[in-house]
Amino acid sequence: MGQPAQQVPAALSVLDDQPSVRDFLARALAEDRLSHAYLFLGAPGSGKTEAALALAQCIVCPNGGDASCDECIRVRHRTHPDVRIVDPESATGYLVEQVRALIDDVPLAPVRGQAKVYILTNAGLLRPEAANALLKTIEEPPPGVTFILLGRTVDAILPTIVSRCQRVVFKIVSPGVAIHSVERACGASPVEAQIALAVAGTPERASEFLRSSSRRQVRRLMVRTITELARDDEWDVLCSARALVEAVWEAQGRSSQKGRGKAEDPVKKALEERIAGQEDYLSRGAIAQIEKTVKRELTARERSGMMEALAAAESLLRDVLMRCEDVPAPLVNQDVADAVERIANGTCTAGAVRSLEAVTQAADNIAHNVNPQLAFEVMLLRVKEALACQPSYR
């Protein structure tokens, strides 16, 4: 008789497109031999973040990662107090002070369970001084603490960090497999799946995008805004930028700037939800640390929403460039094919390229903490100017 099939926790089903990673982690869980530190390596869009959250679910879930209990839901929503997602606080990398604060947090007891997980989103930005401060903690963390570091390649990460982690390599998911995965996950059509992947990046995020009417509305608004740029004046463009930012806020569950009164403070609300039932057991220092984490998470979510809106713009303008160049390939944004053709007929290849550069610059600005509305305003004005170039004969 053959070996019994490996039982895979429900939380790891998000890794069905990375079967070797899924089975490797499931085996480690089943045999109770999880490493204290993992280094997930792969290209953007390969599902490293989703895998880190799925593994964190399995670690903190009392049922081994059933994906449906309150613990798993909190991890998936990035609101679990014992699963910290750590982003670089500087455009150039992790700050030494940031790493030291993390080290001070590691020995503290878990808030809800028996385990803690730290997910560092860009291990390539651990510069020598910050990395050296973290080495001892990664090498010998307290019992019940797991580190998951995310990076692109081994070459981009300091060898001292690499040597202390168990490496897990993610393969690039082919477009066909990714589209089929999204179709299977949420009953989407191939066109819907392709659009969602262009906006959200990975099959898991694309499925979440399609299930969110507010996130789909952000994409529709961005498409309409770019389509109407040719006839908009500067005031219209500024209003459109404002509307886009507020649509992203709404998609992230936040009120508009005008509605952000003290009673609707998103940080206060999220903090209250995070420590509900734990107030009597947490010190002021612990609450202050959780509040800092909440602020970082809200900022990261808002930035992710802005990037998603920019990805929608980039996808549309890439379709425009393809039509300017008469590339015989199907459009990604087939649902707005008429708009793509109309924009392409009114511009030139150089204009389409410059418009894409404006979107790239906006993404870089937001990544460096430029005010999102200002970044959108500048981008839309530059795209309007770029697309105004005279079309060449095709």
C-alpha positions as CSV (number, residue, x, y, z in Angstrom):
1,M,0.0,0.0,0.0
2,G,1.1,3.6,-0.7
3,Q,1.7,6.3,1.8
4,P,-1.4,8.1,3.0
5,A,-2.1,11.4,1.4
6,Q,-0.6,14.4,3.2
7,Q,-3.3,16.3,5.1
8,V,-3.1,20.0,4.2
9,P,-4.6,22.6,6.6
10,A,-7.4,24.6,5.1
11,A,-5.4,27.8,5.6
12,L,-2.7,26.5,3.2
13,S,-5.2,26.1,0.3
14,V,-4.2,29.6,-0.8
15,L,-1.0,27.9,-1.9
16,D,-2.6,25.5,-4.4
17,D,-0.7,27.3,-7.2
18,Q,2.5,26.6,-5.3
19,P,2.0,22.9,-4.5
20,S,5.6,22.2,-3.5
21,V,5.6,25.1,-1.0
22,R,2.1,24.0,0.3
23,D,3.1,20.4,0.8
24,F,6.5,21.4,2.4
25,L,4.8,23.6,5.0
26,A,2.0,21.0,5.6
27,R,4.6,18.3,6.2
28,A,6.5,20.5,8.6
29,L,3.3,21.3,10.5
30,A,2.2,17.6,10.6
31,E,5.6,16.4,11.9
32,D,5.9,19.3,14.4
33,R,9.2,20.5,13.0
34,L,8.6,24.0,12.0
35,S,11.7,26.2,11.7
36,H,12.0,29.2,14.0
37,A,12.8,31.4,11.0
38,Y,11.8,31.1,7.3
39,L,13.0,33.1,4.3
40,F,10.4,33.1,1.6
41,L,12.0,33.9,-1.8
42,G,10.3,34.7,-5.1
43,A,9.3,37.3,-7.6
44,P,6.6,39.8,-6.8
45,G,3.2,38.2,-7.4
46,S,4.4,34.7,-6.5
47,G,2.3,34.6,-3.3
48,K,4.9,35.0,-0.6
49,T,2.8,37.4,1.6
50,E,-0.3,35.1,1.3
51,A,1.9,32.1,2.2
52,A,3.3,33.9,5.3
53,L,-0.2,34.8,6.5
54,A,-1.4,31.2,5.8
55,L,1.5,29.8,7.8
56,A,0.8,32.3,10.6
57,Q,-2.8,31.1,10.7
58,C,-1.6,27.5,11.1
59,I,0.7,28.6,13.9
60,V,-1.8,30.6,16.0
61,C,-4.9,28.7,15.2
62,P,-6.0,26.3,18.0
63,N,-7.3,24.0,15.2
64,G,-4.2,23.9,13.2
65,G,-5.2,26.4,10.5
66,D,-8.9,25.7,9.8
67,A,-9.1,29.2,8.1
68,S,-12.5,29.8,9.6
69,C,-12.1,30.5,13.3
70,D,-11.7,33.9,14.9
71,E,-7.9,33.6,15.1
72,C,-7.6,32.7,11.4
73,I,-9.9,35.5,10.4
74,R,-7.9,38.0,12.4
75,V,-4.7,36.9,10.8
76,R,-6.2,37.1,7.3
77,H,-7.5,40.6,8.0
78,R,-4.1,41.5,9.5
79,T,-5.6,42.4,12.9
80,H,-4.3,39.6,15.0
81,P,-2.2,41.0,17.9
82,D,0.2,38.1,17.9
83,V,1.0,38.2,14.2
84,R,3.0,41.3,13.4
85,I,3.6,42.4,9.8
86,V,6.7,44.6,9.8
87,D,7.4,47.0,6.9
88,P,10.5,49.2,6.5
89,E,9.8,52.5,8.2
90,S,12.3,54.4,5.9
91,A,12.4,54.6,2.1
92,T,16.0,53.2,2.4
93,G,15.2,50.3,4.7
94,Y,14.5,49.1,8.2
95,L,15.6,51.6,10.9
96,V,17.8,50.4,13.7
97,E,15.4,51.8,16.2
98,Q,12.5,50.0,14.5
99,V,14.4,46.6,14.8
100,R,15.3,47.3,18.4
101,A,11.6,47.9,19.2
102,L,10.8,44.6,17.5
103,I,13.5,42.8,19.6
104,D,12.0,44.3,22.8
105,D,8.6,43.0,21.8
106,V,9.7,39.4,21.1
107,P,10.0,38.3,24.7
108,L,6.6,39.6,25.7
109,A,3.9,37.0,26.2
110,P,1.3,36.5,23.3
111,V,-1.9,38.5,23.8
112,R,-4.3,35.8,22.6
113,G,-2.6,32.4,22.4
114,Q,0.6,30.5,22.8
115,A,2.5,31.6,19.8
116,K,3.7,34.8,18.0
117,V,4.7,35.4,14.4
118,Y,6.7,38.2,12.9
119,I,6.5,38.8,9.2
120,L,9.2,41.1,7.7
121,T,8.0,42.2,4.3
122,N,11.2,43.1,2.6
123,A,14.3,41.4,3.9
124,G,16.4,42.9,1.2
125,L,16.0,46.3,3.0
126,L,17.6,45.0,6.2
127,R,20.8,47.0,6.1
128,P,23.9,45.8,8.0
129,E,23.4,47.7,11.2
130,A,19.7,46.8,11.5
131,A,20.3,43.2,10.4
132,N,23.1,42.8,13.0
133,A,20.8,44.0,15.7
134,L,18.3,41.3,14.7
135,L,20.6,38.3,14.2
136,K,20.7,36.9,17.7
137,T,16.9,37.1,18.0
138,I,16.3,35.4,14.7
139,E,18.9,32.7,15.5
140,E,17.5,31.9,19.0
141,P,14.0,33.3,19.5
142,P,12.0,32.4,22.6
143,P,9.8,29.3,22.4
144,G,6.7,29.9,20.4
145,V,8.1,32.7,18.3
146,T,8.4,32.3,14.5
147,F,10.0,34.7,12.0
148,I,9.0,34.8,8.4
149,L,11.1,37.0,6.1
150,L,10.1,37.8,2.6
151,G,12.6,38.6,-0.2
152,R,13.2,38.3,-3.9
153,T,16.5,36.6,-4.2
154,V,19.2,35.3,-1.9
155,D,21.7,37.7,-3.5
156,A,19.6,40.7,-2.4
157,I,19.7,39.7,1.3
158,L,22.7,39.8,3.7
159,P,24.3,36.3,4.0
160,T,24.2,36.5,7.8
161,I,20.4,36.7,7.6
162,V,20.1,34.0,5.0
163,S,22.2,31.6,7.0
164,R,19.9,31.8,10.0
165,C,16.7,31.0,8.0
166,Q,15.2,28.0,6.3
167,R,14.8,29.0,2.6
168,V,11.5,28.4,0.8
169,V,11.5,29.2,-2.9
170,F,8.4,30.3,-4.8
171,K,8.0,29.7,-8.5
172,I,6.6,32.2,-10.9
173,V,3.0,31.3,-11.5
174,S,2.2,31.3,-15.3
175,P,-0.6,33.7,-16.4
176,G,-2.8,30.7,-17.5
177,V,-2.5,29.0,-14.2
178,A,-3.2,32.3,-12.3
179,I,-6.3,33.0,-14.4
180,H,-7.7,29.5,-13.9
181,S,-7.0,29.8,-10.2
182,V,-9.1,33.0,-9.9
183,E,-11.9,31.5,-12.0
184,R,-12.0,28.5,-9.8
185,A,-11.8,30.6,-6.5
186,C,-14.7,33.0,-7.2
187,G,-16.5,31.9,-10.4
188,A,-15.1,34.7,-12.4
189,S,-15.0,34.8,-16.2
190,P,-11.5,34.7,-17.9
191,V,-11.8,38.4,-18.7
192,E,-12.7,39.3,-15.1
193,A,-9.9,37.1,-13.8
194,Q,-7.3,38.7,-16.1
195,I,-8.4,42.3,-15.1
196,A,-8.3,41.4,-11.4
197,L,-4.8,39.9,-11.8
198,A,-3.6,43.0,-13.6
199,V,-4.9,45.2,-10.7
200,A,-4.2,43.0,-7.6
201,G,-1.1,40.9,-8.7
202,T,-1.6,37.5,-7.2
203,P,-4.5,35.0,-7.5
204,E,-5.4,35.3,-3.9
205,R,-5.5,39.1,-4.0
206,A,-7.3,39.0,-7.3
207,S,-10.0,36.8,-5.9
208,E,-10.4,39.2,-2.9
209,F,-10.6,42.1,-5.4
210,L,-13.4,40.5,-7.3
211,R,-15.3,39.9,-4.1
212,S,-15.1,43.6,-3.1
213,S,-17.5,45.9,-4.9
214,S,-15.7,49.0,-3.4
215,R,-12.3,47.9,-4.8
216,R,-13.8,47.2,-8.2
217,Q,-15.4,50.7,-8.0
218,V,-11.9,52.2,-7.5
219,R,-10.8,50.5,-10.7
220,R,-13.9,51.7,-12.6
221,L,-13.3,55.3,-11.4
222,M,-9.7,55.2,-12.4
223,V,-10.6,54.0,-15.9
224,R,-13.3,56.6,-16.3
225,T,-11.0,59.3,-15.0
226,I,-8.2,58.5,-17.6
227,T,-10.8,58.1,-20.4
228,E,-12.2,61.6,-19.7
229,L,-8.8,63.4,-19.3
230,A,-8.8,64.7,-22.9
231,R,-11.9,66.9,-22.2
232,D,-11.2,67.8,-18.6
233,D,-9.7,71.1,-17.4
234,E,-7.2,71.3,-14.6
235,W,-9.9,71.8,-12.0
236,D,-11.7,68.7,-13.2
237,V,-8.4,66.7,-12.9
238,L,-7.9,67.9,-9.3
239,C,-11.4,66.9,-8.4
240,S,-10.9,63.5,-10.0
241,A,-7.7,63.0,-8.0
242,R,-9.7,63.8,-4.8
243,A,-12.5,61.4,-5.8
244,L,-10.0,58.6,-6.4
245,V,-8.3,59.0,-3.0
246,E,-11.7,59.0,-1.2
247,A,-12.8,56.0,-3.2
248,V,-9.6,54.1,-2.0
249,W,-10.4,55.3,1.6
250,E,-13.9,53.9,1.3
251,A,-12.6,50.6,-0.1
252,Q,-10.3,50.4,3.0
253,G,-13.2,51.1,5.4
254,R,-12.1,54.6,6.2
255,S,-14.2,57.8,6.0
256,S,-13.3,60.8,3.8
257,Q,-11.1,63.6,5.1
258,K,-14.1,65.7,6.0
259,G,-15.7,62.9,8.0
260,R,-12.6,62.0,10.0
261,G,-13.7,63.5,13.3
262,K,-12.5,62.3,16.7
263,A,-15.4,59.9,17.0
264,E,-14.5,58.3,13.7
265,D,-10.7,58.1,14.2
266,P,-9.8,54.9,12.3
267,V,-6.8,54.3,14.6
268,K,-8.8,54.5,17.7
269,K,-11.5,52.3,16.3
270,A,-9.0,49.7,15.1
271,L,-7.2,49.8,18.4
272,E,-10.4,49.2,20.4
273,E,-11.2,46.2,18.2
274,R,-7.7,44.8,18.6
275,I,-7.6,44.9,22.4
276,A,-11.3,44.1,23.0
277,G,-11.6,42.0,26.1
278,Q,-7.9,42.4,26.9
279,E,-7.9,45.9,28.4
280,D,-7.4,44.7,32.0
281,Y,-4.4,42.5,31.1
282,L,-2.4,45.0,29.0
283,S,0.0,47.5,30.4
284,R,0.1,51.1,29.0
285,G,3.3,50.2,27.3
286,A,1.8,47.2,25.6
287,I,-1.2,49.2,24.5
288,A,1.0,51.9,23.1
289,Q,3.0,49.3,21.1
290,I,-0.2,47.8,19.7
291,E,-1.4,51.3,18.7
292,K,1.9,51.8,16.8
293,T,1.3,48.5,15.1
294,V,-2.3,49.5,14.2
295,K,-1.1,52.8,12.7
296,R,1.5,51.0,10.6
297,E,-1.1,48.5,9.4
298,L,-3.6,51.2,8.5
299,T,-0.9,53.1,6.6
300,A,0.1,49.9,4.8
301,R,-3.5,49.1,3.8
302,E,-4.1,52.6,2.5
303,R,-0.8,52.5,0.5
304,S,-1.8,49.1,-0.9
305,G,-5.2,50.5,-2.0
306,M,-3.5,53.5,-3.7
307,M,-1.0,51.1,-5.5
308,E,-4.0,49.0,-6.6
309,A,-5.6,52.1,-8.2
310,L,-2.3,52.9,-10.0
311,A,-2.1,49.3,-11.2
312,A,-5.5,49.8,-12.8
313,A,-4.2,52.9,-14.6
314,E,-1.0,51.1,-15.7
315,S,-3.0,48.2,-17.1
316,L,-5.2,50.5,-19.1
317,L,-2.4,52.6,-20.5
318,R,-0.4,49.4,-21.4
319,D,-3.4,48.4,-23.5
320,V,-3.3,51.9,-25.1
321,L,0.4,51.4,-25.9
322,M,-0.3,48.0,-27.5
323,R,-2.9,49.6,-29.8
324,C,-0.6,52.5,-30.7
325,E,1.9,49.9,-31.7
326,D,-0.6,47.6,-33.4
327,V,0.5,44.7,-31.3
328,P,-1.8,41.7,-32.3
329,A,-2.6,40.6,-28.8
330,P,-5.9,40.6,-26.9
331,L,-6.4,43.5,-24.5
332,V,-6.4,43.0,-20.7
333,N,-9.2,45.5,-20.2
334,Q,-11.6,44.0,-22.7
335,D,-14.6,45.4,-20.9
336,V,-13.5,48.9,-21.9
337,A,-12.1,48.1,-25.3
338,D,-13.9,51.1,-26.9
339,A,-12.2,53.5,-24.4
340,V,-8.8,52.0,-25.1
341,E,-9.3,52.4,-28.9
342,R,-10.5,56.0,-28.4
343,I,-7.5,57.0,-26.3
344,A,-5.1,55.2,-28.7
345,N,-6.6,57.0,-31.7
346,G,-6.0,60.3,-30.0
347,T,-2.4,59.9,-29.0
348,C,0.9,58.5,-30.1
349,T,3.4,55.8,-28.9
350,A,5.6,58.4,-27.2
351,G,2.6,59.8,-25.4
352,A,1.5,56.4,-24.2
353,V,5.0,55.7,-22.9
354,R,5.2,59.0,-21.1
355,S,1.9,58.4,-19.5
356,L,3.1,55.0,-18.2
357,E,6.2,56.8,-16.8
358,A,3.9,59.2,-14.9
359,V,2.1,56.2,-13.3
360,T,5.4,54.6,-12.3
361,Q,6.6,57.9,-10.8
362,A,3.3,58.2,-8.8
363,A,3.8,54.7,-7.4
364,D,7.4,55.6,-6.4
365,N,6.1,58.8,-4.8
366,I,3.5,57.0,-2.7
367,A,6.1,54.4,-1.7
368,H,8.2,57.3,-0.4
369,N,5.3,58.6,1.7
370,V,4.3,61.5,-0.6
371,N,0.7,62.6,0.0
372,P,-1.5,60.3,-2.1
373,Q,-3.8,63.1,-3.4
374,L,-0.8,65.1,-4.5
375,A,0.7,62.1,-6.2
376,F,-2.6,61.4,-8.0
377,E,-3.0,65.1,-9.0
378,V,0.5,65.2,-10.5
379,M,0.1,61.9,-12.2
380,L,-3.2,62.7,-13.9
381,L,-2.0,66.1,-15.1
382,R,1.1,64.5,-16.6
383,V,-0.9,61.7,-18.2
384,K,-3.3,64.3,-19.7
385,E,-0.3,66.2,-21.1
386,A,1.4,63.0,-22.4
387,L,-1.7,61.7,-24.2
388,A,-2.3,65.0,-25.9
389,C,0.5,64.3,-28.4
390,Q,-0.6,64.0,-32.0
391,P,-1.2,60.4,-33.2
392,S,1.0,58.9,-35.9
393,Y,-0.6,57.2,-38.9
394,R,-1.3,53.5,-38.2
